[in-house]
Amino acid sequence: MKHIAPIAVLSSQLALPAQANELRETALDWFQPLPSTIPALRDNPITPEKIELGKALFFDPRLSASGVFSCYSCHNLTTGGDDNLEVSIGHGWQKGPRNAPTVLNSVLNGSQFWDGRAEDLREQAKGPIQAGVEMANTPENVVATLSSMPQYSIWFQEAFDGEEDPVTFENMAKAIEAFEATLLTPAPFDAFLNGVDDALSDDAQAGLALFVDKGCASCHSGVNLGGDGYYPFGLIEKPGADVLPPDDKGRFAVTDTVDDEYVFRASPLRNVSVTAPYFHSGVVWDLSVAVEIMAESQLGEPLTEQETAQIVAFLDSLTGDVPPVTLPVLPAETSTTPRPSAEIIQ
């Protein structure tokens, strides 16, 4: 018997990597680990100068008409890349219509916003700056503001070397896009996909298996576990009006196609454990509840308490390490800098 016990233990230990390898092979059919380098951007080569300029612009509230709100206001890098509010607060303390998605790993999305109306982060950066309920500014006023500060002129010239007039609204958006492209958060799930068997707990591995077997991965797949396809919210059973407000018809507002009523982009799930509240309406604060709503409304299959807990354990493994970001010292205003305005124009 003294010889049998060690063999039995050894067999058990060997079974664990085998199970992890099998699960990993299945997972790699649906998901990809984060890239090890910053993804290339369309018509926007990334340089250190452009990243530093984009970082300054990301944190600068003077891109807003009031001088109060910046990109960072709704995409706080210390709280998961969003603002942890049901809906964001903007110009004149107005409430926006939808929950703010995280900026972390957003460069990996196939499109931006809940309805996919922006093709990439460059187009996305332009939207909130001009939206009346967000930053309420105009391209002309943004350019006048940036041009009034000599340091910004120098930074734009360095970032867009060779351009005769580099301080433009388009270049502002390109710089912000370049900075946001650096906000990748490698997580334990990436380590598991890359071959580290014990990167996920037993519960997280069980949750991953359920996530695939139940059909969650049909919509939440790829490198960002979502962020690409568009799907009806309430495919099997529509959730209540508080979760799915009847006056927000999602992608229909972009395409004006009846089939796109209440259709939304599949939310990317990286860092989902730290980006409550959930859904475009932002009314669900508990991740377990959000998982149960999705199982019933999209899959038509209620989960047991244990299944919910295991899926949440898997989702926890998507919480990654935020890259260190040093706060920029922003250029000072001059006598020609446009003055802030809190006027709400309807």
C-alpha positions in Angstrom: 0.0 0.0 0.0 2.9 2.3 0.6 3.7 2.2 -3.1 0.1 2.6 -4.3 -0.6 6.0 -2.6 2.1 8.0 -4.4 1.1 6.5 -7.8 -2.6 7.5 -7.1 -1.5 11.0 -6.1 0.6 11.3 -9.2 -2.2 10.2 -11.5 -4.5 12.8 -9.9 -1.9 15.5 -10.4 -1.4 14.5 -14.0 -5.1 14.6 -14.7 -5.3 18.3 -13.8 -3.0 19.6 -16.6 -4.8 17.3 -19.0 -8.2 18.8 -18.1 -6.8 22.3 -18.3 -5.3 21.6 -21.7 -8.6 20.3 -23.0 -10.4 23.3 -21.7 -7.8 25.6 -23.1 -8.1 24.0 -26.6 -11.9 24.6 -26.4 -11.4 28.2 -25.2 -9.0 29.0 -28.0 -11.7 28.1 -30.5 -13.7 31.0 -29.1 -11.2 33.5 -27.6 -7.8 35.0 -28.2 -5.3 36.4 -25.6 -4.5 40.1 -25.6 -1.8 41.1 -28.1 1.6 41.6 -26.6 2.0 44.9 -28.5 -0.2 47.9 -29.2 -2.5 47.1 -32.1 -1.9 49.0 -35.3 -4.5 51.8 -36.1 -6.0 52.7 -39.4 -4.2 55.6 -41.0 -2.7 56.6 -37.7 0.9 55.4 -37.0 1.5 55.3 -33.2 4.5 57.2 -31.9 5.6 58.1 -28.3 5.0 61.8 -29.1 1.4 61.1 -30.3 0.7 58.9 -27.2 1.9 61.7 -24.9 -0.2 64.3 -26.7 -3.2 62.0 -26.6 -2.7 61.5 -22.9 -2.7 65.2 -22.2 -5.9 65.6 -24.3 -7.6 62.7 -22.6 -7.2 64.4 -19.2 -7.8 68.0 -20.4 -11.2 69.4 -19.3 -10.8 72.3 -21.6 -11.9 70.2 -24.5 -15.4 70.7 -23.0 -17.3 74.0 -23.4 -17.5 74.4 -19.7 -13.9 73.5 -18.9 -15.2 70.9 -16.4 -15.5 67.6 -18.3 -12.7 65.6 -19.9 -12.6 62.1 -21.5 -11.3 61.0 -18.1 -14.5 62.2 -16.4 -16.5 59.3 -17.9 -13.6 56.9 -18.4 -11.8 56.9 -15.1 -8.7 54.7 -15.3 -8.7 54.1 -11.6 -12.3 52.6 -11.5 -12.3 50.2 -14.4 -12.1 52.7 -17.3 -15.7 54.0 -16.8 -17.5 56.3 -14.3 -19.4 53.7 -12.3 -22.7 55.6 -12.7 -25.9 54.4 -14.2 -25.6 57.1 -16.9 -22.9 59.7 -17.2 -23.2 63.3 -16.0 -22.2 65.9 -18.6 -22.5 69.6 -19.5 -24.7 71.6 -17.2 -25.1 68.4 -15.0 -27.3 66.9 -17.6 -27.7 63.1 -17.6 -26.7 61.2 -20.7 -29.0 58.5 -22.2 -26.8 55.4 -21.6 -24.2 53.8 -19.4 -20.6 54.7 -20.2 -18.6 51.6 -21.5 -15.0 51.1 -20.3 -12.2 52.6 -22.3 -9.9 49.8 -21.3 -9.1 47.5 -24.2 -11.6 49.4 -26.3 -9.2 49.6 -29.2 -10.0 45.9 -29.7 -13.7 46.5 -30.3 -15.0 46.1 -33.8 -16.9 49.3 -33.3 -17.6 51.9 -30.5 -20.7 52.9 -28.5 -23.5 50.6 -27.6 -25.1 51.0 -31.0 -21.8 50.8 -33.0 -22.2 54.2 -34.5 -18.4 55.0 -34.5 -16.1 52.8 -36.6 -13.1 53.3 -34.3 -11.7 55.2 -31.3 -10.9 58.2 -33.5 -14.5 58.7 -34.5 -15.6 57.9 -30.9 -13.4 60.6 -29.5 -15.1 63.3 -31.6 -18.6 62.3 -30.5 -18.7 63.2 -26.8 -16.8 66.4 -27.3 -19.7 67.6 -29.6 -22.6 66.0 -27.8 -24.8 68.6 -26.0 -25.3 66.4 -22.9 -21.6 65.5 -22.6 -18.9 68.1 -23.4 -21.0 70.4 -25.6 -18.2 71.9 -27.6 -17.5 72.5 -31.3 -14.5 71.5 -33.5 -13.8 75.2 -34.1 -13.7 76.1 -30.5 -11.6 73.1 -29.6 -9.0 74.1 -32.3 -9.1 77.7 -31.1 -8.5 76.5 -27.5 -5.6 74.2 -28.3 -4.0 76.8 -30.7 -4.1 79.4 -28.0 -1.6 77.5 -25.9 2.0 77.5 -27.3 2.9 74.2 -25.6 0.1 72.4 -27.3 1.2 73.8 -30.7 4.7 72.3 -30.0 3.3 69.0 -29.0 1.1 68.8 -32.1 4.0 69.6 -34.3 6.1 66.9 -32.7 3.3 64.3 -32.9 2.4 65.2 -36.5 5.8 66.1 -37.9 5.7 67.5 -41.4 2.2 68.8 -41.4 1.9 72.5 -42.1 -1.0 73.0 -39.7 -1.0 70.1 -37.3 -3.5 71.5 -34.7 -6.8 70.1 -36.1 -9.8 68.5 -34.7 -9.0 65.3 -36.7 -5.4 65.2 -35.3 -6.8 65.7 -31.8 -8.9 62.6 -32.2 -6.0 60.7 -33.7 -3.8 61.5 -30.7 -6.5 60.4 -28.2 -7.0 57.2 -30.2 -3.2 56.5 -30.0 -3.2 57.0 -26.2 -6.3 54.9 -25.7 -4.8 52.1 -27.8 -2.1 51.6 -25.0 -4.8 50.9 -22.4 -4.5 47.1 -22.6 -5.1 45.1 -19.4 -3.6 41.5 -19.4 -5.6 39.3 -17.1 -5.3 35.8 -15.5 -7.5 34.5 -18.4 -4.7 35.6 -20.8 -2.2 33.7 -18.8 -4.4 30.6 -19.0 -4.9 30.9 -22.7 -1.1 31.2 -23.0 -0.5 27.9 -21.2 -0.5 28.6 -17.5 -2.7 25.9 -16.0 -3.2 27.3 -12.6 -3.9 30.9 -13.7 -7.6 30.2 -13.2 -9.1 28.7 -10.1 -11.2 25.5 -10.2 -14.4 27.6 -10.1 -13.2 29.9 -12.8 -12.4 27.0 -15.0 -15.8 25.5 -14.4 -17.3 28.9 -15.2 -15.4 29.1 -18.4 -16.7 25.6 -19.4 -20.2 26.8 -18.6 -19.7 30.1 -20.5 -19.0 28.1 -23.6 -21.4 25.2 -23.1 -24.4 27.4 -22.3 -23.8 29.6 -25.4 -22.6 32.8 -23.8 -19.5 32.7 -26.1 -21.7 32.8 -29.2 -22.0 36.6 -28.7 -19.1 37.3 -26.2 -16.2 35.8 -28.1 -12.9 37.0 -29.6 -10.0 38.8 -27.9 -12.4 41.2 -26.0 -15.1 38.7 -25.3 -17.6 40.9 -27.2 -17.4 44.3 -28.8 -18.1 43.1 -32.3 -21.4 41.6 -33.2 -24.9 43.1 -32.8 -27.7 41.1 -31.1 -31.3 41.7 -29.9 -31.5 42.3 -26.2 -34.2 39.9 -25.2 -33.6 37.3 -27.9 -35.7 34.7 -26.0 -37.5 36.8 -23.4 -37.3 40.6 -23.1 -36.2 41.8 -19.7 -38.3 44.4 -17.8 -38.7 48.0 -19.0 -36.2 49.2 -16.3 -33.4 47.0 -17.8 -34.6 47.6 -21.5 -36.1 51.1 -21.6 -38.7 51.1 -24.4 -37.7 54.5 -25.7 -34.1 53.4 -26.5 -34.2 51.3 -29.6 -30.5 50.8 -29.8 -28.9 50.3 -33.3 -32.2 51.3 -34.9 -31.2 54.9 -34.4 -28.1 54.3 -36.6 -29.6 52.1 -39.4 -33.3 53.1 -39.3 -34.0 49.4 -40.0 -36.9 47.7 -38.2 -34.8 44.6 -37.6 -32.4 46.6 -35.6 -34.9 47.7 -33.0 -33.5 46.9 -29.5 -30.3 45.5 -31.1 -27.1 46.4 -29.3 -23.4 45.6 -29.7 -22.4 42.7 -27.5 -20.7 44.3 -24.6 -17.0 43.4 -24.2 -16.5 41.6 -20.9 -12.9 42.3 -20.0 -12.8 44.0 -16.5 -16.6 43.5 -16.2 -16.3 42.7 -12.5 -15.1 46.3 -11.8 -17.4 48.2 -14.2 -20.8 48.0 -12.6 -23.5 49.0 -13.2 -24.4 46.9 -16.2 -26.2 47.0 -19.5 -26.8 50.2 -21.6 -29.4 51.3 -19.1 -27.0 50.9 -16.2 -29.6 49.8 -13.7 -28.1 46.4 -12.5 -25.4 46.8 -10.0 -24.8 43.1 -9.1 -22.8 41.0 -11.7 -24.5 37.8 -10.5 -27.9 39.4 -11.3 -26.6 40.6 -14.7 -25.5 37.0 -15.5 -28.9 35.6 -14.6 -30.7 38.2 -16.7 -28.5 37.4 -19.7 -29.0 33.6 -19.3 -32.8 34.0 -19.2 -33.3 36.8 -21.8 -30.7 35.6 -24.3 -30.4 31.9 -23.8 -33.8 31.0 -22.2 -32.0 28.9 -19.6 -32.1 29.8 -15.9 -28.9 29.1 -14.1 -28.5 27.3 -10.7 -26.9 29.3 -7.9 -23.7 27.3 -8.3 -23.6 27.9 -12.1 -24.0 31.6 -11.6 -21.2 31.7 -9.0 -18.9 29.8 -11.3 -19.5 32.0 -14.3 -18.9 35.0 -12.1 -15.6 33.5 -11.0 -14.6 33.1 -14.6 -15.6 36.7 -15.3 -13.5 37.8 -12.4 -10.5 36.3 -14.2 -11.0 38.9 -16.9 -10.0 41.7 -14.5 -6.5 42.8 -15.8 -3.6 45.0 -14.8 -4.1 48.6 -15.8 -0.9 50.0 -17.3 0.7 52.8 -15.2 -0.3 56.2 -16.3 1.5 59.3 -15.1 -0.8 62.3 -14.9 0.3 65.0 -17.4 1.0 68.6 -16.5 -1.3 70.5 -18.9 -0.4 73.7 -20.7 -1.6 76.9 -19.1 -4.3 79.1 -20.7 -3.4 82.4 -22.3 -5.3 85.7 -22.9 -6.5 84.3 -26.2 -7.9 81.0 -24.8 -11.7 80.9 -25.3 -13.5 81.3 -21.9 -15.5 78.5 -20.5 -19.3 78.5 -20.9 -22.0 76.6 -19.0 -24.8 77.6 -21.3 -27.1 74.8 -22.4 -28.1 75.1 -26.0 -31.3 73.1 -26.7 
